Amino acid sequence: MKILALRDLADALDRLRAQDKKIVHCHGVFDVLHVGHIRHFEEARAMGDVLVVTLTPDAYVNKGPHRPAFGEGLRAEVIAALGVVDYVAVNTWPTAVETIRLLRPHVYVKGPDYVDAAKDVTGGIALEEEAVRSVGGELRFTEGVTFSSSTLVNQHIPLFAPDVSAWLERFRSRHTADEVKRHLDGLRSLKVLVVGEAILDEYVYCDALGKSAKEPILALRYLTSEAHAGGSFAIANHLAEFCESVDLVTYLGTVNPRDEFLRDGLKPNVRPFVVRKSGSPTIVKRRFVEKYTVSKLLEIYEMNDEPLSQAEEDELCRALETRVAECDVAIVADFGHGLLTSRARELLSNKARYLAVNTQINAANLGFHTISKYRRADYVCVHEGEIRLDNRDRSGELEAMVAEVAKRLACDSVMITRGKHGTLLYREREGFAACPSFAIRVVDRLGAGDAVLAISSLCAARRVPADVIGFIANVVGAQAVTIVGNSASVDRVGIVKSVESLLK
């Protein structure tokens, strides 16, 4: 049998090694098998006696929201059908490093596109070389012509709806992956300030048992729970993937503050400043979730959303005054839970060099909290429902509302997120630029808008072209909806790999 579990494969290779067989190892996604892969395997097989191929599991394929085109089981089956391959296994880890140490090949083989390690945005090839040398092996490269699975998928196996594929084709005619990556690289030097409430997002996983026998309520069986650093903490972590340093101004309560947990969840290049809100808990949003479908059944807030006291507001404004003068971009994530007073909003409107704002509607502020609270912004990023609420217009023409808000706030750019319909970006000089959603697999939508706000704000501040901002925003959004809540931030390497895959 060619397809083995990794541990069984390691045992089989030990027996072959005892027979003085030279083991050659190839690793990759190998999605949409093509002649380039076959030539790669044939050349690798000539370097030894036994060819082993391990596959990146579906969960760790970072080639975009639409990949892999074929699941790990099908990919393993197709490769096992090749006579040149002796054994196949699906990897357990994100990279091949641990697999190399387990299998101990004599030769580890990569394709010619990995010869220049500097072009590997993941940094994986250097780690793999170190791993293979640590087990006494060597790294070699094949020399055949390079083919691209991504190009084949994009051109011949469209995984998106026809309108999305057509949009991507038009975008590819105007922009290259290298151009988009240069825009992303240009974000790194920005000095960023994030202002907004800290929120602890707690997920309580349950089995839904059904209606209680004697009460009209849903009965649940508790399974497990987990907590994530959300709100402004999550936004700061998203930004930390793309910027060298991020300042954060937020508040925590004095009752059950959860300092250590929240601070431990911050990335090393985020510098927090905390205002203490006396007599208040740190905000907790507890969601009861059906485990199998990740469907949210009930939400409970622990918070005091009254405005800050005079002393607390003074402390907040002093912190903002100091930091806003030093930053290139101030990103305000206003969840409407009492941190951003009228004085703080006015200070930011007056002093921020570049001001990006989101006013999020939620169960605690619905009808009381809209973008109109701000006198000025350079960039606004809100959901369609939030701008319709601001205009008190449920069904009117969206474009007219967007243009009116841009004029009222003297705002250069307004981004409207529209869920499965993608985004709409308005600039007075450029008009409207719509971009479709690239999300194929949606695990959890919570936090996706915050991720889009974070990265698109940087792009807007850098004057990235409108259609490129829309493209980047939807790549970010497509990755964000595959993450449960704020359990992880969007990954810069994954974003870059998605850009490369979508634009081949």
Summary of the structure (lengths in Angstrom):
residues: 504
radius of gyration: 25.4
end to end distance: 35.9
largest distance: 79.5
contacts: 1733
relative contact order: 0.11
helix: 39%
strand: 25%
